[in-house]
Amino acid sequence: MKIFIAPVKFSNKTLLNDVLLHLKQKSEYQPEEIFLDIKISGLYSHERKQYYSTGFIEQAIKLTEKYEGKVLILTEVDLYVPVLTFLFGEAQLGGKHSLVSVCRLHEEFYSGQGNYNMLLGRTLKEIHHELGHNFGLRHCNDWDCVMHSSNGIEEVDIKGNYFCNSCLKNLI
């Protein structure tokens, strides 16, 4: 399955390259980096000091009609939807587009201490999680499954790296 990775307001080339390498080696995905001209200034909430995540996806839909495969946007900005304080990502259930923010995946956000391997592991979990939604999966009750919902960074760290057997059976 072709996965188009679109960095938007994303400057960590090392992380991007490691994500692409991991997806090439450890999955059935065929990742390719693309450029999307997403206008994020209109997505910023001055009150919240965050960006409206659904707006990224809405713009990506218009820009990627010709792409055959999934489109994953990676960003470093903090994301929100009106009903949540923050989110790590968003995806179209059974659709083509997803979004992952690494803003709150950095250990520095919580402890002030950097940990690249932790950032990479968290990023990969959230990428697999959002792509799982694209492939029709809903949240899973199994803590060992990457499709378990994460309302905080502790839950990202606790959940597993890959799909449980039940979720694997339900992939579309």
Secondary structure, DSSP 8 states (H G I E B T S, - for coil): -EEEEEESS---HHHHHHHHHHHHHHSS-EEEE-------GGGEETTTTEEEHHHHHHHHHHH-TT--SEEEEEE-S-EEETTEEEESEEE-TTSSEEEEE-GGGSTHHHHS---HHHHHHHHHHHHHHHHHHHTT----S-TTSTTS--SSHHHHHHS-SS--HHHHHH--
